Amino acid sequence: MRNLVRIALMSFCFVTAVFSHGQRKNPVPQTEGTILNDDTYSNPVLGVEIKLPGAWQVFDKEMQRQAGLRTNGNKGDTTCRELFCGNPEISIALISKRQQSGLGGLGAIFLAGYKMSGPYLNRQSYPLKRLAETMTSSSLGASGLMPIGNLTPIRLSGKPAFRLLVRDQNIPTIKGFGYVSESNGYVFLLVGTAPSIEYSWNLQIAIEKMKFTPSE
């Protein structure tokens, strides 16, 4: 159980390292999305659907507290003027239920997204790679995670995206992965991790097979 908590903490630190500035914004429940039939995450705001391995549930604040995770959301920095200041409009955490099939352990997903407006929608002035670097690479130092290689350009259901693989500096066999893409005017970071190589691989494949609905 201690290792499972550590795995969840790795992902949580990765995300909160990116979104640790500014004041909390009022949450909008519909931006969180829902879990359908225990194994499909759907977010209508992003137009995203992900078929996940096994059964999943929302990893809510109380579950995070019981797992020993702590946020710094109440420590706002009102002087922050960067693009990704403040808590994101989309913020949701998921955790897999205990597996009985031998895949082992728990997986975790954290999704955070910011609504872009004005000049930030111009990809010539603000390339997606530049945003991906801000949301991933520049934040790894605060998380204690180490990158595996560099940002890799990929496509998620036909949309441009960037992927960064990461690992715990003390446990090289455990990998996490972050994806930055955009949909419906939002730029989002999706981070996944799992305690075993097999489950991590299955989760990575599931995320990279995500579907976008043609709502733009």
Protein Blocks (a to p, Z undefined) as FASTA:
>chain_A
ZZmmmmmmmmmmmmmmmmmgcjdddddfklnopaeehiaccdfknopacddehjdddddf
klmmmnopacfklmccfkbcbfkgcjdfbdcdddddddfehnopaddddddddddehjll
pmklmgfklmmmmmmmmmmmmnopacehjaddddeehiacdddddddfklmmbccddddd
deehiacddddddfbfklmmmmmmmmmmpccddfZZ
